[in-house]
Amino acid sequence: MAIWREVKGAGTAPSTSATVVTIGTFDGVHLGHQTLLAQARAVADASGEKVVAVTFDPHPVSVFAPDRAPRLLTGIERRVELLLAGGADEVRVLAFDRAMAAWSPDEFAQRVLVDDLRASHVVVGENFTYGSKAAGDVACLADFGTGHGFAVEAVELAGGSEEYSSSLVRRLVDEGDVAGAAAVLGRPAEVTGVVVRGDQRGRELGYPTANVPVPSDVAVPSDGVYAAWVTDLEPGGGERWAAAISVGDNPTFQGTERRVESYVIDRTGLDLYGHRIRVELVGRLRGMDTFDSLEALVEQMADDVERARQILR
C-alpha cells in the first residue's frame, strides 16, 4: 500500500470507484500543468468519473539528491489548493522517500494506479518518466496499462519553443522577471510567509512594511523593488491590497538578513504582525540600490510607490 497524506480536501486511499489520474510534481501548477488537468477533466466529464491528481511531498529531488533540490514555487498546501482549483476532484499526496524512489516502474503503476486509484485513464505529459532511476516512460506506462485495464494519454508539452516548466519559472523568478514568470504560471509568482517584526526603519521613514523572512528552500525574486498585491491569509482576513515590495537585505543600512518587505499603499494603521500573507509579484520596478542619504532614499521610495500604484491601478 502506498503511503498517502491528506491535505486540505484531499481524498483518502484507496479509491472505491474508477478514476482519471494525472501525475506530476506540479510545483507551481503552471500553464503546462493546467493543460494536463484540463485534459484529465475532459476525459472524466465524458466518462462520469472523478479526476485525481497525484503529487509528491517532499520534492523527489530533495530525497535522492538533496544538494540539487530546487527552490519551490509553491508549498504543498498551496499546490493542493491550485490543483483543486484547476480541475482535480481529489489530490493525493505521496509521501516520497527512498523506499518509494526504489520502486520499479511496474511496482509504482501497480501500487498507485491499479491498487489504490483503480485508474481507467492516466493523463501525463509526453516527457513523463517514473519509477526507479526514471526508467519508465509513456510507452512503458501504456504497455502496462493495456494489461491492467487503463488507457494512457500523453499530452503535448505547452509553451512552444520554450516549453513551460517549473525550472523555467524558477529561472525567470531568479532573474527578477516576474512578468515573464506570470506568463508561464498563468498568475503572478508569489511568496507566502508570516510577518515578523523588523527594524522599524520603514515606519520611521513614513513607509511601514510587513516583513517576511526569505526561506532558503523557496523561490524568491532577485533583489530589487516590485509592484505586488498583498493578501491577508488569516481566518477572517482575505483582504487584498496594492503594495510596493522590496526584496533584499537593506544595503543602505548594512543589513544581513534577506527579506520580502511589503509597503501597503494608501493604508494607515495596518497591523499584520503574526499574520500569514501572500505576496503576488506583478512587475519589477528597479534593482536594489545603496543611497548616500536618507533624503535620497525617501525620495526614491516615494517614486517607487507611485510607480507601483500606476502599474496596479
PyMOL commands that set and color helices and strands:
alter all, ss='L'
color gray80, all
select helices_A, chain A and resi 31-47+60-64+66-68+76-85+98-101+105-116+132-134+138-148+166-174+178-185+201-204+251-253+294-312
alter helices_A, ss='H'
color red, helices_A
select strands_A, chain A and resi 4-5+19-23+50-57+90-95+119-125+151-155+189-194+210-213+224-232+240-248+259-264+276-287
alter strands_A, ss='S'
color yellow, strands_A
deselect
rebuild
show_as cartoon
